[in-house]
Amino acid sequence: MKTLSDLLAEGVAGRRVLVRADLNVPLDGDKITDDGRVRASVPTIKALADAGARVIVTAHLGRPKGEPDPKFSLAPAAARLGELLGAEVALAGDLVGESAKSVVAALTDGGVVMLENVRFDARETSKDDAERAALADELAAFADAFVSDGFGVVHRKQASVYDVAKKLPAYVGGLVETELGVLRKLTDDLERPYVVVLGGAKVSDKLGVIANLLTKVDRLLIGGGMAYTFLKAQGHEVGTSLLQEDQLDQVKGFLAEAEKRGVELVLPVDVLVTAEFGNTEHEVVATDAIPADKMGLDIGPQSRELFASKLADARTVFWNGPMGVFEIETYAGGTRAVAEALVKSEAFTVVGGGDSAAAVRALGLPEDGFSHISTGGGASLEFLEGKELPGISVLAKNEGDR
């Protein structure tokens, strides 16, 4: 795979470089509530601009269903990127139409422009290879080289991630290169004990990664909504807590496999329960005493101490998914406890993107307290699951139609 360093060494002054970034930031109206992904995109874009490239950024935001939708415009991301670069980033009014062509044509050396949301075009996510290839052709016509720097989308076989890499000389960006290096440390050359903490809502989102991790980890800590399916599989009443009945047999298999392999699978021993979602009036109960008419929304104080103790001697930790509904302060304590345990740890600690990364920032914890905070939760999980990432494999296999 050729890298950003290779491209810079070749010389980029005056060349048009298409950068696939990940700017899928959370918004409150038109205000960005967490700019982590924009900040993560800056080093690659700045390196190219400083070297005299004419940089064209393409990215997505949300799921606009293949047609323009003002609430998913990249305007806030373009404005924030401009602030971070210290130079205006013009946003085209469309993706590959007349506005985009005009904005790209006006680019000068060292300038940066952004195309409008790539998912405003249904061909981006099409399952039809020819449709995706047609969009990739139009995107490639803007540029002389392609840099893949959106780690949060490299597990997607999409036009701006996969197909365009076949159309141009293609390079892996600095962010993606760093992310891959970190994940390889979790698979190829890790120090033990290796502890993984998984949370979030659904077991079904993490079936593959749990199955694969049970062959590699020393301890697996399970919190969040997915913990209730594990507790139910052990025979506990979970009340009205989030439960995936159709995954119970699968989870029972995980419990048996963990015991067989000597993997310590740790579940909450107490939880905060309430009568209905969002209600801040709660009580702490043991996980074998959850009332039938209440739901668990966070791990309890004993569980927080237990999880912290299981992280204390770790040498490698991967964490993906909150321990509770951290967006509500009452139910943020479990997520905070895990994060603080990682900050105190002497382990190599990786926060696996998504809600976990958002939680670190929302809770005001020091980002430099972790060895690495990923920008791609889904991509991280699929890598650890052992899946091939299309946006990476295409860079490794194909140098573009030169």
Residue pairs with C-beta under 8 A, 6 or more apart in sequence:
1 171
1 172
1 392
1 395
1 396
2 169
2 170
2 171
2 172
2 395
2 399
3 171
3 172
3 174
3 177
4 44
4 47
4 48
4 147
4 149
4 171
4 172
4 173
4 174
4 177
6 171
7 17
7 48
7 145
7 147
7 169
7 171
8 47
8 48
8 51
11 51
12 48
12 51
12 52
12 53
12 145
13 51
13 52
13 53
13 109
14 52
14 53
14 54
14 109
15 53
15 54
15 144
15 145
16 53
16 54
16 56
16 104
16 107
16 142
16 143
16 144
16 145
17 48
17 53
17 54
17 55
17 56
17 143
17 144
17 145
17 146
17 147
18 56
18 58
18 139
18 140
18 142
18 143
18 145
18 146
18 147
18 164
18 168
19 41
19 44
19 45
19 48
19 55
19 56
19 57
19 58
19 146
19 147
19 149
19 173
20 58
20 59
20 146
20 147
20 148
20 149
20 150
20 153
20 160
20 161
20 164
21 41
21 44
21 45
21 57
21 58
21 59
21 149
21 150
22 37
22 40
22 41
22 59
22 149
22 150
22 151
22 152
22 153
22 375
22 376
23 37
23 38
23 41
23 57
23 59
23 60
23 61
23 74
23 77
23 81
24 37
24 59
24 60
24 61
24 62
24 152
24 153
25 32
25 33
25 34
25 35
25 36
25 37
25 38
25 61
25 76
25 77
25 80
26 32
26 33
26 34
26 358
27 33
27 61
27 71
27 76
30 75
30 76
31 76
32 38
32 76
32 77
32 80
34 358
34 361
34 362
35 80
36 357
36 358
36 361
36 373
36 375
37 152
37 375
38 77
38 80
38 81
38 84
39 84
40 175
40 375
41 57
41 81
41 149
41 150
41 175
42 81
42 84
42 85
43 174
43 175
44 147
44 149
44 173
44 174
44 175
45 55
45 57
45 81
45 85
45 112
45 149
46 85
47 174
48 55
48 147
49 55
49 85
49 87
49 110
49 111
49 112
50 110
52 109
52 110
53 109
53 110
54 104
54 107
54 108
54 109
54 110
54 111
55 107
55 111
55 112
55 113
56 104
56 107
56 113
56 114
56 115
56 142
56 143
57 81
57 89
57 112
57 113
57 114
57 115
58 95
58 114
58 115
58 118
58 139
58 160
59 74
59 77
59 114
59 117
59 118
59 150
60 117
60 118
60 119
60 124
60 153
60 160
61 72
61 73
61 74
61 77
61 117
61 119
62 71
62 72
62 117
62 119
63 72
63 119
64 72
64 117
64 119
64 120
65 122
66 119
66 120
66 121
66 122
66 123
66 124
66 125
67 120
67 122
68 94
68 116
68 117
68 120
69 120
72 117
72 119
72 120
73 91
73 116
73 117
74 91
74 114
74 116
74 117
75 91
77 114
78 89
78 90
78 91
78 114
79 89
81 89
81 112
81 114
82 88
82 89
82 112
85 112
87 111
87 112
89 112
89 113
89 114
90 103
90 106
90 113
90 114
91 103
91 113
91 114
91 116
92 99
92 100
92 102
92 103
92 104
92 113
92 114
92 115
92 116
93 99
93 100
93 116
94 100
94 115
94 116
94 120
95 115
95 116
95 117
95 118
95 120
95 121
95 139
96 115
96 121
96 135
96 138
96 139
96 142
99 116
100 115
100 116
100 142
101 142
103 113
103 115
104 113
104 142
106 113
107 113
115 139
118 124
118 159
118 160
119 125
121 135
121 159
122 131
123 131
123 132
123 134
123 135
123 159
124 132
124 135
124 158
124 159
124 160
125 156
125 158
125 159
126 132
126 159
129 163
132 157
132 158
132 159
132 162
132 163
133 159
133 163
133 166
135 159
135 160
135 163
136 159
136 160
136 163
136 164
136 166
136 167
137 167
139 159
139 160
139 164
139 167
140 146
140 164
140 167
140 168
143 168
144 168
144 169
145 168
145 169
145 170
145 171
146 164
146 165
146 167
146 168
146 169
146 170
146 171
146 400
147 170
147 171
147 172
147 173
148 154
148 161
148 165
148 170
148 171
148 172
148 173
148 176
148 391
148 392
148 395
149 172
149 173
149 174
149 175
149 176
150 161
150 175
150 176
150 391
151 175
151 176
151 179
151 374
151 375
151 376
151 379
152 353
152 375
152 376
152 377
152 378
152 379
153 161
153 376
153 379
153 391
154 161
154 176
154 376
154 379
154 389
154 390
154 391
154 392
155 376
155 378
155 379
155 382
155 383
155 387
155 389
155 390
155 391
156 162
156 390
156 391
157 390
157 391
161 390
161 391
162 390
162 391
162 394
164 170
165 391
165 394
165 395
165 398
165 400
166 394
166 398
166 400
166 401
167 400
167 401
168 400
168 401
169 399
169 400
169 402
170 394
170 395
170 398
170 399
170 400
171 395
172 180
172 392
172 395
175 375
176 392
178 372
179 374
179 375
179 376
179 379
179 380
180 383
180 392
182 350
182 371
182 372
182 374
183 350
183 380
183 383
183 384
185 316
185 348
186 194
186 316
186 318
186 350
186 384
187 216
187 383
187 384
190 315
190 316
190 348
191 315
191 316
191 347
191 348
192 218
192 315
192 316
193 218
193 219
193 313
193 314
193 315
193 316
194 216
194 217
194 218
194 219
194 314
194 315
194 316
194 317
195 217
195 218
195 219
195 220
195 221
195 310
195 311
195 314
195 316
195 317
195 318
195 347
196 213
196 217
196 219
196 220
196 221
196 317
196 318
196 319
196 320
197 221
197 223
197 307
197 311
197 317
197 318
197 319
197 320
197 321
197 338
198 206
198 209
198 210
198 220
198 221
198 222
198 223
198 224
198 226
198 319
198 320
198 321
199 222
199 223
199 224
199 225
199 226
199 227
199 319
199 320
199 321
199 322
199 323
199 324
199 335
199 338
199 356
200 206
200 224
200 225
200 226
200 320
200 321
200 322
200 354
200 355
201 224
201 225
201 226
201 242
202 225
202 226
202 242
202 244
203 210
203 226
203 229
203 230
203 244
203 247
203 250
203 251
204 244
204 246
204 247
205 226
205 381
206 226
206 320
206 321
206 381
207 247
207 250
208 381
208 382
208 385
208 386
208 387
209 381
209 382
209 384
209 385
210 220
210 254
211 254
211 257
211 385
212 384
212 385
212 386
213 220
213 384
214 220
214 254
214 257
214 258
214 261
214 263
215 261
217 263
218 263
218 264
219 263
219 264
219 265
219 266
219 310
219 314
220 258
220 263
220 264
220 265
220 266
221 266
221 307
221 310
221 311
222 230
222 265
222 266
222 267
222 268
223 268
223 299
223 303
223 307
223 321
223 322
223 323
223 324
223 334
223 338
224 321
224 322
224 323
224 324
225 241
225 242
226 242
226 244
226 321
227 267
227 268
227 296
227 299
228 238
228 241
228 242
228 243
228 296
229 242
229 243
229 244
229 247
229 248
229 251
230 251
230 254
230 255
230 267
231 238
231 267
231 268
231 287
231 290
232 238
232 243
232 245
232 248
233 248
233 251
233 252
233 255
234 255
234 267
236 287
236 288
236 290
237 288
237 289
237 290
237 291
237 292
238 290
238 296
239 273
239 290
239 291
239 292
239 293
239 294
239 295
239 296
240 292
240 293
240 294
240 295
241 271
241 273
241 290
241 295
241 296
242 295
254 265
255 265
257 263
258 264
258 265
259 265
264 310
266 306
266 307
266 310
267 287
268 287
268 299
268 300
268 303
268 306
269 286
269 287
269 300
269 302
269 303
269 306
270 284
270 285
270 286
270 287
270 299
270 300
270 301
270 302
270 303
271 284
271 285
271 287
271 290
271 296
271 297
271 298
271 299
271 300
271 303
272 282
272 283
272 284
272 296
272 297
272 298
272 299
272 300
272 324
272 330
272 331
272 333
273 282
273 283
273 284
273 285
273 290
273 291
273 294
273 295
273 296
273 297
274 280
274 281
274 282
274 283
274 294
274 295
274 297
275 281
275 293
275 294
275 295
276 295
277 295
277 297
277 325
278 328
280 328
280 330
282 297
282 330
282 331
284 300
284 301
285 291
285 300
290 296
297 324
297 325
297 328
297 330
297 331
298 323
298 324
298 325
298 330
298 331
298 332
298 333
298 334
298 335
299 307
299 323
299 324
299 334
299 337
300 334
301 333
303 334
304 333
304 334
304 337
304 338
305 337
307 323
307 334
307 337
307 338
307 341
308 337
308 338
308 340
308 341
311 317
311 338
311 341
311 342
311 345
311 347
312 341
312 345
314 345
314 347
315 346
315 347
315 348
316 347
316 348
317 342
317 345
317 347
317 348
317 349
317 350
318 350
318 352
318 380
318 384
319 338
319 339
319 342
319 349
319 350
319 351
319 352
319 356
320 351
320 352
320 353
320 354
320 356
320 377
320 380
320 381
321 352
321 354
321 355
321 356
322 334
322 335
322 355
322 356
322 359
323 334
323 335
323 337
323 338
324 331
324 332
324 333
324 334
324 335
325 331
325 332
326 332
326 334
326 335
326 336
326 355
326 359
326 362
326 363
327 362
332 359
332 363
335 359
335 363
336 363
336 365
339 351
339 359
339 360
339 363
339 365
340 365
342 349
342 351
342 369
342 370
343 365
343 366
343 369
343 370
347 371
348 371
349 370
349 371
349 372
350 370
350 371
350 372
350 373
350 374
350 380
351 357
351 360
351 370
351 372
351 373
351 374
352 374
352 377
352 380
352 381
353 373
353 374
353 375
353 376
353 377
353 378
353 379
353 380
354 376
354 377
354 378
355 377
356 377
357 373
357 374
357 375
357 377
360 367
360 370
360 373
361 367
367 373
374 380
379 389
382 389
383 389
